[in-house]
Amino acid sequence: MDMGRESRWEKDAMTVEIVFALVTATALGAVVFAACFALTLALDVTGPARENTLTAGALLAAAAGVWRTVRVLRRFDARRRQGH
């Protein structure tokens, strides 16, 4: 009977961790993109340079989001394997 509960608790913990990873990844991506956008506004960049900067910002934001998701989930898996 306890094995079923622990199994459910582990599933719930993994669900919470996935949601946490996705929310923090989204927040990090938004901050990275906002920084690139603010840079274009502060330097008054126009034309193709602005488009390229915003494209680079979007790519950096996506990369930061993926990095954050992977980092959180790998850390969770390592703690789970240690029994924490």
PyMOL Python script that loads the backbone (N, CA, C, O; Angstrom):
from pymol import cmd

cmd.read_pdbstr("""\
ATOM      1  N   MET A   1       0.810  -1.192   0.000  1.00  0.00           N
ATOM      2  CA  MET A   1       0.000   0.000   0.000  1.00  0.00           C
ATOM      3  C   MET A   1       0.859   1.264   0.000  1.00  0.00           C
ATOM      4  O   MET A   1       0.545   2.214  -0.717  1.00  0.00           O
ATOM      5  N   ASP A   2       1.922   1.295   0.778  1.00  0.00           N
ATOM      6  CA  ASP A   2       2.797   2.461   0.802  1.00  0.00           C
ATOM      7  C   ASP A   2       3.517   2.646  -0.527  1.00  0.00           C
ATOM      8  O   ASP A   2       3.796   3.775  -0.932  1.00  0.00           O
ATOM      9  N   MET A   3       3.816   1.552  -1.201  1.00  0.00           N
ATOM     10  CA  MET A   3       4.511   1.669  -2.485  1.00  0.00           C
ATOM     11  C   MET A   3       3.664   2.460  -3.486  1.00  0.00           C
ATOM     12  O   MET A   3       4.195   3.247  -4.270  1.00  0.00           O
ATOM     13  N   GLY A   4       2.354   2.250  -3.454  1.00  0.00           N
ATOM     14  CA  GLY A   4       1.470   2.996  -4.336  1.00  0.00           C
ATOM     15  C   GLY A   4       1.483   4.481  -4.036  1.00  0.00           C
ATOM     16  O   GLY A   4       1.478   5.301  -4.953  1.00  0.00           O
ATOM     17  N   ARG A   5       1.500   4.832  -2.768  1.00  0.00           N
ATOM     18  CA  ARG A   5       1.548   6.239  -2.380  1.00  0.00           C
ATOM     19  C   ARG A   5       2.856   6.881  -2.797  1.00  0.00           C
ATOM     20  O   ARG A   5       2.869   7.976  -3.360  1.00  0.00           O
ATOM     21  N   GLU A   6       3.939   6.208  -2.525  1.00  0.00           N
ATOM     22  CA  GLU A   6       5.232   6.764  -2.907  1.00  0.00           C
ATOM     23  C   GLU A   6       5.304   6.945  -4.418  1.00  0.00           C
ATOM     24  O   GLU A   6       5.837   7.940  -4.910  1.00  0.00           O
ATOM     25  N   SER A   7       4.776   5.997  -5.131  1.00  0.00           N
ATOM     26  CA  SER A   7       4.778   6.108  -6.573  1.00  0.00           C
ATOM     27  C   SER A   7       3.986   7.340  -7.014  1.00  0.00           C
ATOM     28  O   SER A   7       4.413   8.079  -7.900  1.00  0.00           O
ATOM     29  N   ARG A   8       2.840   7.549  -6.390  1.00  0.00           N
ATOM     30  CA  ARG A   8       2.013   8.714  -6.723  1.00  0.00           C
ATOM     31  C   ARG A   8       2.729  10.004  -6.328  1.00  0.00           C
ATOM     32  O   ARG A   8       2.699  10.985  -7.070  1.00  0.00           O
ATOM     33  N   TRP A   9       3.372  10.002  -5.160  1.00  0.00           N
ATOM     34  CA  TRP A   9       4.117  11.185  -4.721  1.00  0.00           C
ATOM     35  C   TRP A   9       5.256  11.497  -5.686  1.00  0.00           C
ATOM     36  O   TRP A   9       5.518  12.659  -5.997  1.00  0.00           O
ATOM     37  N   GLU A  10       5.922  10.460  -6.150  1.00  0.00           N
ATOM     38  CA  GLU A  10       7.015  10.678  -7.104  1.00  0.00           C
ATOM     39  C   GLU A  10       6.485  11.261  -8.409  1.00  0.00           C
ATOM     40  O   GLU A  10       7.102  12.146  -9.000  1.00  0.00           O
ATOM     41  N   LYS A  11       5.339  10.757  -8.850  1.00  0.00           N
ATOM     42  CA  LYS A  11       4.741  11.297 -10.073  1.00  0.00           C
ATOM     43  C   LYS A  11       4.348  12.759  -9.882  1.00  0.00           C
ATOM     44  O   LYS A  11       4.576  13.592 -10.760  1.00  0.00           O
ATOM     45  N   ASP A  12       3.759  13.061  -8.732  1.00  0.00           N
ATOM     46  CA  ASP A  12       3.378  14.440  -8.457  1.00  0.00           C
ATOM     47  C   ASP A  12       4.599  15.344  -8.376  1.00  0.00           C
ATOM     48  O   ASP A  12       4.580  16.466  -8.881  1.00  0.00           O
ATOM     49  N   ALA A  13       5.656  14.860  -7.744  1.00  0.00           N
ATOM     50  CA  ALA A  13       6.886  15.646  -7.640  1.00  0.00           C
ATOM     51  C   ALA A  13       7.470  15.911  -9.024  1.00  0.00           C
ATOM     52  O   ALA A  13       7.957  17.009  -9.294  1.00  0.00           O
ATOM     53  N   MET A  14       7.424  14.920  -9.891  1.00  0.00           N
ATOM     54  CA  MET A  14       7.951  15.099 -11.241  1.00  0.00           C
ATOM     55  C   MET A  14       7.094  16.098 -12.021  1.00  0.00           C
ATOM     56  O   MET A  14       7.627  16.911 -12.776  1.00  0.00           O
ATOM     57  N   THR A  15       5.788  16.042 -11.846  1.00  0.00           N
ATOM     58  CA  THR A  15       4.902  16.996 -12.516  1.00  0.00           C
ATOM     59  C   THR A  15       5.195  18.416 -12.058  1.00  0.00           C
ATOM     60  O   THR A  15       5.283  19.330 -12.877  1.00  0.00           O
ATOM     61  N   VAL A  16       5.346  18.602 -10.761  1.00  0.00           N
ATOM     62  CA  VAL A  16       5.660  19.923 -10.224  1.00  0.00           C
ATOM     63  C   VAL A  16       7.007  20.403 -10.764  1.00  0.00           C
ATOM     64  O   VAL A  16       7.157  21.574 -11.116  1.00  0.00           O
ATOM     65  N   GLU A  17       7.966  19.519 -10.828  1.00  0.00           N
ATOM     66  CA  GLU A  17       9.295  19.888 -11.317  1.00  0.00           C
ATOM     67  C   GLU A  17       9.262  20.269 -12.793  1.00  0.00           C
ATOM     68  O   GLU A  17       9.952  21.201 -13.206  1.00  0.00           O
ATOM     69  N   ILE A  18       8.476  19.563 -13.586  1.00  0.00           N
ATOM     70  CA  ILE A  18       8.357  19.895 -15.006  1.00  0.00           C
ATOM     71  C   ILE A  18       7.716  21.263 -15.178  1.00  0.00           C
ATOM     72  O   ILE A  18       8.183  22.077 -15.975  1.00  0.00           O
ATOM     73  N   VAL A  19       6.656  21.515 -14.440  1.00  0.00           N
ATOM     74  CA  VAL A  19       5.988  22.820 -14.530  1.00  0.00           C
ATOM     75  C   VAL A  19       6.939  23.927 -14.078  1.00  0.00           C
ATOM     76  O   VAL A  19       7.008  24.982 -14.709  1.00  0.00           O
ATOM     77  N   PHE A  20       7.673  23.690 -12.987  1.00  0.00           N
ATOM     78  CA  PHE A  20       8.647  24.669 -12.513  1.00  0.00           C
ATOM     79  C   PHE A  20       9.707  24.936 -13.581  1.00  0.00           C
ATOM     80  O   PHE A  20      10.070  26.086 -13.829  1.00  0.00           O
ATOM     81  N   ALA A  21      10.199  23.873 -14.209  1.00  0.00           N
ATOM     82  CA  ALA A  21      11.219  24.035 -15.246  1.00  0.00           C
ATOM     83  C   ALA A  21      10.685  24.855 -16.412  1.00  0.00           C
ATOM     84  O   ALA A  21      11.381  25.736 -16.918  1.00  0.00           O
ATOM     85  N   LEU A  22       9.463  24.577 -16.843  1.00  0.00           N
ATOM     86  CA  LEU A  22       8.899  25.300 -17.981  1.00  0.00           C
ATOM     87  C   LEU A  22       8.596  26.761 -17.646  1.00  0.00           C
ATOM     88  O   LEU A  22       8.822  27.647 -18.470  1.00  0.00           O
ATOM     89  N   VAL A  23       8.092  27.008 -16.452  1.00  0.00           N
ATOM     90  CA  VAL A  23       7.778  28.392 -16.066  1.00  0.00           C
ATOM     91  C   VAL A  23       9.055  29.215 -15.936  1.00  0.00           C
ATOM     92  O   VAL A  23       9.120  30.339 -16.434  1.00  0.00           O
ATOM     93  N   THR A  24      10.063  28.670 -15.276  1.00  0.00           N
ATOM     94  CA  THR A  24      11.311  29.424 -15.122  1.00  0.00           C
ATOM     95  C   THR A  24      12.031  29.573 -16.457  1.00  0.00           C
ATOM     96  O   THR A  24      12.688  30.587 -16.695  1.00  0.00           O
ATOM     97  N   ALA A  25      11.915  28.575 -17.331  1.00  0.00           N
ATOM     98  CA  ALA A  25      12.523  28.685 -18.660  1.00  0.00           C
ATOM     99  C   ALA A  25      11.849  29.787 -19.468  1.00  0.00           C
ATOM    100  O   ALA A  25      12.517  30.547 -20.170  1.00  0.00           O
ATOM    101  N   THR A  26      10.538  29.872 -19.368  1.00  0.00           N
ATOM    102  CA  THR A  26       9.806  30.927 -20.063  1.00  0.00           C
ATOM    103  C   THR A  26      10.196  32.299 -19.528  1.00  0.00           C
ATOM    104  O   THR A  26      10.402  33.238 -20.298  1.00  0.00           O
ATOM    105  N   ALA A  27      10.296  32.409 -18.218  1.00  0.00           N
ATOM    106  CA  ALA A  27      10.684  33.683 -17.610  1.00  0.00           C
ATOM    107  C   ALA A  27      12.099  34.078 -18.034  1.00  0.00           C
ATOM    108  O   ALA A  27      12.347  35.239 -18.359  1.00  0.00           O
ATOM    109  N   LEU A  28      13.015  33.132 -18.032  1.00  0.00           N
ATOM    110  CA  LEU A  28      14.390  33.420 -18.445  1.00  0.00           C
ATOM    111  C   LEU A  28      14.437  33.831 -19.912  1.00  0.00           C
ATOM    112  O   LEU A  28      15.125  34.787 -20.269  1.00  0.00           O
ATOM    113  N   GLY A  29      13.713  33.116 -20.753  1.00  0.00           N
ATOM    114  CA  GLY A  29      13.664  33.469 -22.171  1.00  0.00           C
ATOM    115  C   GLY A  29      13.102  34.867 -22.386  1.00  0.00           C
ATOM    116  O   GLY A  29      13.597  35.619 -23.225  1.00  0.00           O
ATOM    117  N   ALA A  30      12.070  35.211 -21.627  1.00  0.00           N
ATOM    118  CA  ALA A  30      11.480  36.549 -21.749  1.00  0.00           C
ATOM    119  C   ALA A  30      12.465  37.629 -21.328  1.00  0.00           C
ATOM    120  O   ALA A  30      12.539  38.687 -21.953  1.00  0.00           O
ATOM    121  N   VAL A  31      13.210  37.365 -20.281  1.00  0.00           N
ATOM    122  CA  VAL A  31      14.204  38.343 -19.817  1.00  0.00           C
ATOM    123  C   VAL A  31      15.311  38.525 -20.849  1.00  0.00           C
ATOM    124  O   VAL A  31      15.736  39.649 -21.118  1.00  0.00           O
ATOM    125  N   VAL A  32      15.772  37.433 -21.419  1.00  0.00           N
ATOM    126  CA  VAL A  32      16.837  37.516 -22.433  1.00  0.00           C
ATOM    127  C   VAL A  32      16.341  38.287 -23.656  1.00  0.00           C
ATOM    128  O   VAL A  32      17.043  39.160 -24.167  1.00  0.00           O
ATOM    129  N   PHE A  33      15.126  37.964 -24.126  1.00  0.00           N
ATOM    130  CA  PHE A  33      14.595  38.680 -25.284  1.00  0.00           C
ATOM    131  C   PHE A  33      14.354  40.153 -24.963  1.00  0.00           C
ATOM    132  O   PHE A  33      14.626  41.025 -25.788  1.00  0.00           O
ATOM    133  N   ALA A  34      13.847  40.427 -23.769  1.00  0.00           N
ATOM    134  CA  ALA A  34      13.608  41.816 -23.366  1.00  0.00           C
ATOM    135  C   ALA A  34      14.916  42.604 -23.325  1.00  0.00           C
ATOM    136  O   ALA A  34      14.946  43.783 -23.678  1.00  0.00           O
ATOM    137  N   ALA A  35      15.986  41.958 -22.899  1.00  0.00           N
ATOM    138  CA  ALA A  35      17.283  42.637 -22.873  1.00  0.00           C
ATOM    139  C   ALA A  35      17.736  42.987 -24.291  1.00  0.00           C
ATOM    140  O   ALA A  35      18.247  44.082 -24.527  1.00  0.00           O
ATOM    141  N   CYS A  36      17.554  42.075 -25.219  1.00  0.00           N
ATOM    142  CA  CYS A  36      17.920  42.364 -26.612  1.00  0.00           C
ATOM    143  C   CYS A  36      17.025  43.452 -27.201  1.00  0.00           C
ATOM    144  O   CYS A  36      17.495  44.321 -27.935  1.00  0.00           O
ATOM    145  N   PHE A  37      15.747  43.399 -26.877  1.00  0.00           N
ATOM    146  CA  PHE A  37      14.817  44.418 -27.361  1.00  0.00           C
ATOM    147  C   PHE A  37      15.167  45.783 -26.775  1.00  0.00           C
ATOM    148  O   PHE A  37      15.153  46.787 -27.486  1.00  0.00           O
ATOM    149  N   ALA A  38      15.478  45.820 -25.496  1.00  0.00           N
ATOM    150  CA  ALA A  38      15.864  47.077 -24.847  1.00  0.00           C
ATOM    151  C   ALA A  38      17.144  47.630 -25.462  1.00  0.00           C
ATOM    152  O   ALA A  38      17.308  48.844 -25.590  1.00  0.00           O
ATOM    153  N   LEU A  39      18.037  46.744 -25.837  1.00  0.00           N
ATOM    154  CA  LEU A  39      19.280  47.167 -26.475  1.00  0.00           C
ATOM    155  C   LEU A  39      18.991  47.858 -27.805  1.00  0.00           C
ATOM    156  O   LEU A  39      19.591  48.887 -28.117  1.00  0.00           O
ATOM    157  N   THR A  40      18.073  47.294 -28.585  1.00  0.00           N
ATOM    158  CA  THR A  40      17.738  47.929 -29.868  1.00  0.00           C
ATOM    159  C   THR A  40      17.073  49.281 -29.662  1.00  0.00           C
ATOM    160  O   THR A  40      17.285  50.213 -30.438  1.00  0.00           O
ATOM    161  N   LEU A  41      16.268  49.381 -28.613  1.00  0.00           N
ATOM    162  CA  LEU A  41      15.625  50.669 -28.334  1.00  0.00           C
ATOM    163  C   LEU A  41      16.623  51.693 -27.809  1.00  0.00           C
ATOM    164  O   LEU A  41      16.585  52.861 -28.199  1.00  0.00           O
ATOM    165  N   ALA A  42      17.515  51.257 -26.926  1.00  0.00           N
ATOM    166  CA  ALA A  42      18.475  52.179 -26.318  1.00  0.00           C
ATOM    167  C   ALA A  42      19.477  52.709 -27.345  1.00  0.00           C
ATOM    168  O   ALA A  42      19.876  53.873 -27.296  1.00  0.00           O
ATOM    169  N   LEU A  43      19.872  51.850 -28.262  1.00  0.00           N
ATOM    170  CA  LEU A  43      20.850  52.268 -29.267  1.00  0.00           C
ATOM    171  C   LEU A  43      20.199  52.803 -30.534  1.00  0.00           C
ATOM    172  O   LEU A  43      20.892  53.172 -31.483  1.00  0.00           O
ATOM    173  N   ASP A  44      18.876  52.847 -30.555  1.00  0.00           N
ATOM    174  CA  ASP A  44      18.104  53.332 -31.696  1.00  0.00           C
ATOM    175  C   ASP A  44      18.511  52.627 -32.989  1.00  0.00           C
ATOM    176  O   ASP A  44      18.771  53.261 -34.012  1.00  0.00           O
ATOM    177  N   VAL A  45      18.558  51.306 -32.913  1.00  0.00           N
ATOM    178  CA  VAL A  45      18.907  50.479 -34.072  1.00  0.00           C
ATOM    179  C   VAL A  45      17.686  50.378 -34.971  1.00  0.00           C
ATOM    180  O   VAL A  45      16.571  50.175 -34.491  1.00  0.00           O
ATOM    181  N   THR A  46      17.894  50.517 -36.270  1.00  0.00           N
ATOM    182  CA  THR A  46      16.786  50.445 -37.223  1.00  0.00           C
ATOM    183  C   THR A  46      17.164  49.538 -38.387  1.00  0.00           C
ATOM    184  O   THR A  46      18.321  49.151 -38.549  1.00  0.00           O
ATOM    185  N   GLY A  47      16.166  49.213 -39.185  1.00  0.00           N
ATOM    186  CA  GLY A  47      16.383  48.457 -40.419  1.00  0.00           C
ATOM    187  C   GLY A  47      16.780  47.014 -40.179  1.00  0.00           C
ATOM    188  O   GLY A  47      16.355  46.380 -39.213  1.00  0.00           O
ATOM    189  N   PRO A  48      17.608  46.511 -41.087  1.00  0.00           N
ATOM    190  CA  PRO A  48      18.007  45.100 -41.004  1.00  0.00           C
ATOM    191  C   PRO A  48      18.787  44.766 -39.731  1.00  0.00           C
ATOM    192  O   PRO A  48      18.719  43.643 -39.230  1.00  0.00           O
ATOM    193  N   ALA A  49      19.516  45.736 -39.220  1.00  0.00           N
ATOM    194  CA  ALA A  49      20.276  45.490 -37.985  1.00  0.00           C
ATOM    195  C   ALA A  49      19.322  45.218 -36.821  1.00  0.00           C
ATOM    196  O   ALA A  49      19.594  44.375 -35.966  1.00  0.00           O
ATOM    197  N   ARG A  50      18.207  45.939 -36.801  1.00  0.00           N
ATOM    198  CA  ARG A  50      17.213  45.713 -35.742  1.00  0.00           C
ATOM    199  C   ARG A  50      16.598  44.318 -35.874  1.00  0.00           C
ATOM    200  O   ARG A  50      16.449  43.600 -34.885  1.00  0.00           O
ATOM    201  N   GLU A  51      16.248  43.948 -37.094  1.00  0.00           N
ATOM    202  CA  GLU A  51      15.670  42.621 -37.326  1.00  0.00           C
ATOM    203  C   GLU A  51      16.647  41.524 -36.933  1.00  0.00           C
ATOM    204  O   GLU A  51      16.261  40.533 -36.314  1.00  0.00           O
ATOM    205  N   ASN A  52      17.905  41.703 -37.293  1.00  0.00           N
ATOM    206  CA  ASN A  52      18.921  40.703 -36.953  1.00  0.00           C
ATOM    207  C   ASN A  52      19.137  40.625 -35.443  1.00  0.00           C
ATOM    208  O   ASN A  52      19.313  39.539 -34.891  1.00  0.00           O
ATOM    209  N   THR A  53      19.124  41.761 -34.792  1.00  0.00           N
ATOM    210  CA  THR A  53      19.294  41.772 -33.339  1.00  0.00           C
ATOM    211  C   THR A  53      18.125  41.087 -32.645  1.00  0.00           C
ATOM    212  O   THR A  53      18.322  40.321 -31.702  1.00  0.00           O
ATOM    213  N   LEU A  54      16.910  41.361 -33.109  1.00  0.00           N
ATOM    214  CA  LEU A  54      15.740  40.727 -32.510  1.00  0.00           C
ATOM    215  C   LEU A  54      15.694  39.220 -32.810  1.00  0.00           C
ATOM    216  O   LEU A  54      15.266  38.428 -31.970  1.00  0.00           O
ATOM    217  N   THR A  55      16.133  38.839 -33.998  1.00  0.00           N
ATOM    218  CA  THR A  55      16.213  37.410 -34.326  1.00  0.00           C
ATOM    219  C   THR A  55      17.241  36.725 -33.436  1.00  0.00           C
ATOM    220  O   THR A  55      16.992  35.639 -32.913  1.00  0.00           O
ATOM    221  N   ALA A  56      18.386  37.356 -33.266  1.00  0.00           N
ATOM    222  CA  ALA A  56      19.407  36.802 -32.374  1.00  0.00           C
ATOM    223  C   ALA A  56      18.884  36.732 -30.946  1.00  0.00           C
ATOM    224  O   ALA A  56      19.163  35.770 -30.231  1.00  0.00           O
ATOM    225  N   GLY A  57      18.134  37.735 -30.528  1.00  0.00           N
ATOM    226  CA  GLY A  57      17.539  37.733 -29.191  1.00  0.00           C
ATOM    227  C   GLY A  57      16.565  36.584 -29.012  1.00  0.00           C
ATOM    228  O   GLY A  57      16.538  35.938 -27.964  1.00  0.00           O
ATOM    229  N   ALA A  58      15.765  36.330 -30.037  1.00  0.00           N
ATOM    230  CA  ALA A  58      14.812  35.223 -29.972  1.00  0.00           C
ATOM    231  C   ALA A  58      15.546  33.882 -29.905  1.00  0.00           C
ATOM    232  O   ALA A  58      15.144  32.988 -29.161  1.00  0.00           O
ATOM    233  N   LEU A  59      16.607  33.746 -30.674  1.00  0.00           N
ATOM    234  CA  LEU A  59      17.388  32.504 -30.643  1.00  0.00           C
ATOM    235  C   LEU A  59      18.082  32.317 -29.296  1.00  0.00           C
ATOM    236  O   LEU A  59      18.110  31.212 -28.754  1.00  0.00           O
ATOM    237  N   LEU A  60      18.638  33.393 -28.763  1.00  0.00           N
ATOM    238  CA  LEU A  60      19.265  33.323 -27.441  1.00  0.00           C
ATOM    239  C   LEU A  60      18.243  33.007 -26.361  1.00  0.00           C
ATOM    240  O   LEU A  60      18.527  32.250 -25.433  1.00  0.00           O
ATOM    241  N   ALA A  61      17.055  33.584 -26.482  1.00  0.00           N
ATOM    242  CA  ALA A  61      15.988  33.323 -25.510  1.00  0.00           C
ATOM    243  C   ALA A  61      15.573  31.855 -25.554  1.00  0.00           C
ATOM    244  O   ALA A  61      15.385  31.228 -24.512  1.00  0.00           O
ATOM    245  N   ALA A  62      15.432  31.314 -26.753  1.00  0.00           N
ATOM    246  CA  ALA A  62      15.074  29.897 -26.891  1.00  0.00           C
ATOM    247  C   ALA A  62      16.170  29.002 -26.326  1.00  0.00           C
ATOM    248  O   ALA A  62      15.882  28.030 -25.627  1.00  0.00           O
ATOM    249  N   ALA A  63      17.415  29.325 -26.625  1.00  0.00           N
ATOM    250  CA  ALA A  63      18.531  28.527 -26.112  1.00  0.00           C
ATOM    251  C   ALA A  63      18.598  28.596 -24.587  1.00  0.00           C
ATOM    252  O   ALA A  63      18.845  27.583 -23.932  1.00  0.00           O
ATOM    253  N   ALA A  64      18.382  29.775 -24.024  1.00  0.00           N
ATOM    254  CA  ALA A  64      18.395  29.923 -22.570  1.00  0.00           C
ATOM    255  C   ALA A  64      17.251  29.137 -21.939  1.00  0.00           C
ATOM    256  O   ALA A  64      17.426  28.528 -20.884  1.00  0.00           O
ATOM    257  N   GLY A  65      16.089  29.146 -22.574  1.00  0.00           N
ATOM    258  CA  GLY A  65      14.949  28.395 -22.070  1.00  0.00           C
ATOM    259  C   GLY A  65      15.195  26.897 -22.083  1.00  0.00           C
ATOM    260  O   GLY A  65      14.875  26.202 -21.118  1.00  0.00           O
ATOM    261  N   VAL A  66      15.754  26.403 -23.161  1.00  0.00           N
ATOM    262  CA  VAL A  66      16.073  24.965 -23.246  1.00  0.00           C
ATOM    263  C   VAL A  66      17.127  24.608 -22.215  1.00  0.00           C
ATOM    264  O   VAL A  66      17.017  23.586 -21.538  1.00  0.00           O
ATOM    265  N   TRP A  67      18.152  25.448 -22.092  1.00  0.00           N
ATOM    266  CA  TRP A  67      19.202  25.191 -21.105  1.00  0.00           C
ATOM    267  C   TRP A  67      18.617  25.122 -19.697  1.00  0.00           C
ATOM    268  O   TRP A  67      18.966  24.233 -18.921  1.00  0.00           O
ATOM    269  N   ARG A  68      17.743  26.045 -19.373  1.00  0.00           N
ATOM    270  CA  ARG A  68      17.141  26.070 -18.031  1.00  0.00           C
ATOM    271  C   ARG A  68      16.289  24.825 -17.783  1.00  0.00           C
ATOM    272  O   ARG A  68      16.358  24.228 -16.708  1.00  0.00           O
ATOM    273  N   THR A  69      15.492  24.437 -18.768  1.00  0.00           N
ATOM    274  CA  THR A  69      14.650  23.246 -18.617  1.00  0.00           C
ATOM    275  C   THR A  69      15.497  22.004 -18.385  1.00  0.00           C
ATOM    276  O   THR A  69      15.224  21.220 -17.476  1.00  0.00           O
ATOM    277  N   VAL A  70      16.513  21.830 -19.198  1.00  0.00           N
ATOM    278  CA  VAL A  70      17.385  20.660 -19.066  1.00  0.00           C
ATOM    279  C   VAL A  70      18.102  20.676 -17.724  1.00  0.00           C
ATOM    280  O   VAL A  70      18.214  19.643 -17.063  1.00  0.00           O
ATOM    281  N   ARG A  71      18.581  21.830 -17.326  1.00  0.00           N
ATOM    282  CA  ARG A  71      19.317  21.940 -16.056  1.00  0.00           C
ATOM    283  C   ARG A  71      18.437  21.577 -14.860  1.00  0.00           C
ATOM    284  O   ARG A  71      18.867  20.831 -13.980  1.00  0.00           O
ATOM    285  N   VAL A  72      17.221  22.093 -14.824  1.00  0.00           N
ATOM    286  CA  VAL A  72      16.319  21.815 -13.707  1.00  0.00           C
ATOM    287  C   VAL A  72      15.957  20.331 -13.665  1.00  0.00           C
ATOM    288  O   VAL A  72      15.983  19.712 -12.601  1.00  0.00           O
ATOM    289  N   LEU A  73      15.622  19.769 -14.815  1.00  0.00           N
ATOM    290  CA  LEU A  73      15.198  18.365 -14.832  1.00  0.00           C
ATOM    291  C   LEU A  73      16.357  17.405 -14.543  1.00  0.00           C
ATOM    292  O   LEU A  73      16.157  16.374 -13.901  1.00  0.00           O
ATOM    293  N   ARG A  74      17.553  17.729 -15.006  1.00  0.00           N
ATOM    294  CA  ARG A  74      18.708  16.869 -14.696  1.00  0.00           C
ATOM    295  C   ARG A  74      19.059  16.941 -13.213  1.00  0.00           C
ATOM    296  O   ARG A  74      19.422  15.932 -12.608  1.00  0.00           O
ATOM    297  N   ARG A  75      18.951  18.132 -12.628  1.00  0.00           N
ATOM    298  CA  ARG A  75      19.206  18.283 -11.198  1.00  0.00           C
ATOM    299  C   ARG A  75      18.171  17.505 -10.388  1.00  0.00           C
ATOM    300  O   ARG A  75      18.511  16.860  -9.396  1.00  0.00           O
ATOM    301  N   PHE A  76      16.914  17.565 -10.810  1.00  0.00           N
ATOM    302  CA  PHE A  76      15.862  16.811 -10.128  1.00  0.00           C
ATOM    303  C   PHE A  76      16.132  15.313 -10.220  1.00  0.00           C
ATOM    304  O   PHE A  76      15.980  14.591  -9.235  1.00  0.00           O
ATOM    305  N   ASP A  77      16.531  14.848 -11.398  1.00  0.00           N
ATOM    306  CA  ASP A  77      16.816  13.424 -11.574  1.00  0.00           C
ATOM    307  C   ASP A  77      17.988  12.986 -10.709  1.00  0.00           C
ATOM    308  O   ASP A  77      17.961  11.899 -10.131  1.00  0.00           O
ATOM    309  N   ALA A  78      19.002  13.810 -10.618  1.00  0.00           N
ATOM    310  CA  ALA A  78      20.163  13.469  -9.774  1.00  0.00           C
ATOM    311  C   ALA A  78      19.758  13.373  -8.300  1.00  0.00           C
ATOM    312  O   ALA A  78      20.195  12.461  -7.597  1.00  0.00           O
ATOM    313  N   ARG A  79      18.933  14.301  -7.833  1.00  0.00           N
ATOM    314  CA  ARG A  79      18.460  14.244  -6.440  1.00  0.00           C
ATOM    315  C   ARG A  79      17.571  13.033  -6.215  1.00  0.00           C
ATOM    316  O   ARG A  79      17.636  12.398  -5.162  1.00  0.00           O
ATOM    317  N   ARG A  80      16.744  12.712  -7.196  1.00  0.00           N
ATOM    318  CA  ARG A  80      15.855  11.554  -7.074  1.00  0.00           C
ATOM    319  C   ARG A  80      16.662  10.270  -6.975  1.00  0.00           C
ATOM    320  O   ARG A  80      16.333   9.383  -6.188  1.00  0.00           O
ATOM    321  N   ARG A  81      17.708  10.170  -7.765  1.00  0.00           N
ATOM    322  CA  ARG A  81      18.556   8.963  -7.742  1.00  0.00           C
ATOM    323  C   ARG A  81      19.314   8.818  -6.426  1.00  0.00           C
ATOM    324  O   ARG A  81      19.612   7.704  -5.994  1.00  0.00           O
ATOM    325  N   GLN A  82      19.623   9.946  -5.793  1.00  0.00           N
ATOM    326  CA  GLN A  82      20.309   9.900  -4.495  1.00  0.00           C
ATOM    327  C   GLN A  82      19.357   9.588  -3.356  1.00  0.00           C
ATOM    328  O   GLN A  82      19.790   9.274  -2.248  1.00  0.00           O
ATOM    329  N   GLY A  83      18.058   9.674  -3.626  1.00  0.00           N
ATOM    330  CA  GLY A  83      17.079   9.341  -2.626  1.00  0.00           C
ATOM    331  C   GLY A  83      16.553  10.521  -1.829  1.00  0.00           C
ATOM    332  O   GLY A  83      15.967  10.331  -0.763  1.00  0.00           O
ATOM    333  N   HIS A  84      16.750  11.730  -2.324  1.00  0.00           N
ATOM    334  CA  HIS A  84      16.257  12.921  -1.617  1.00  0.00           C
ATOM    335  C   HIS A  84      14.853  13.223  -1.980  1.00  0.00           C
ATOM    336  O   HIS A  84      14.280  14.190  -1.479  1.00  0.00           O
TER     337      HIS A  84
END
""", "prot")
cmd.dss("prot")
cmd.show_as("cartoon", "prot")
cmd.util.cbc("prot")
cmd.orient("prot")
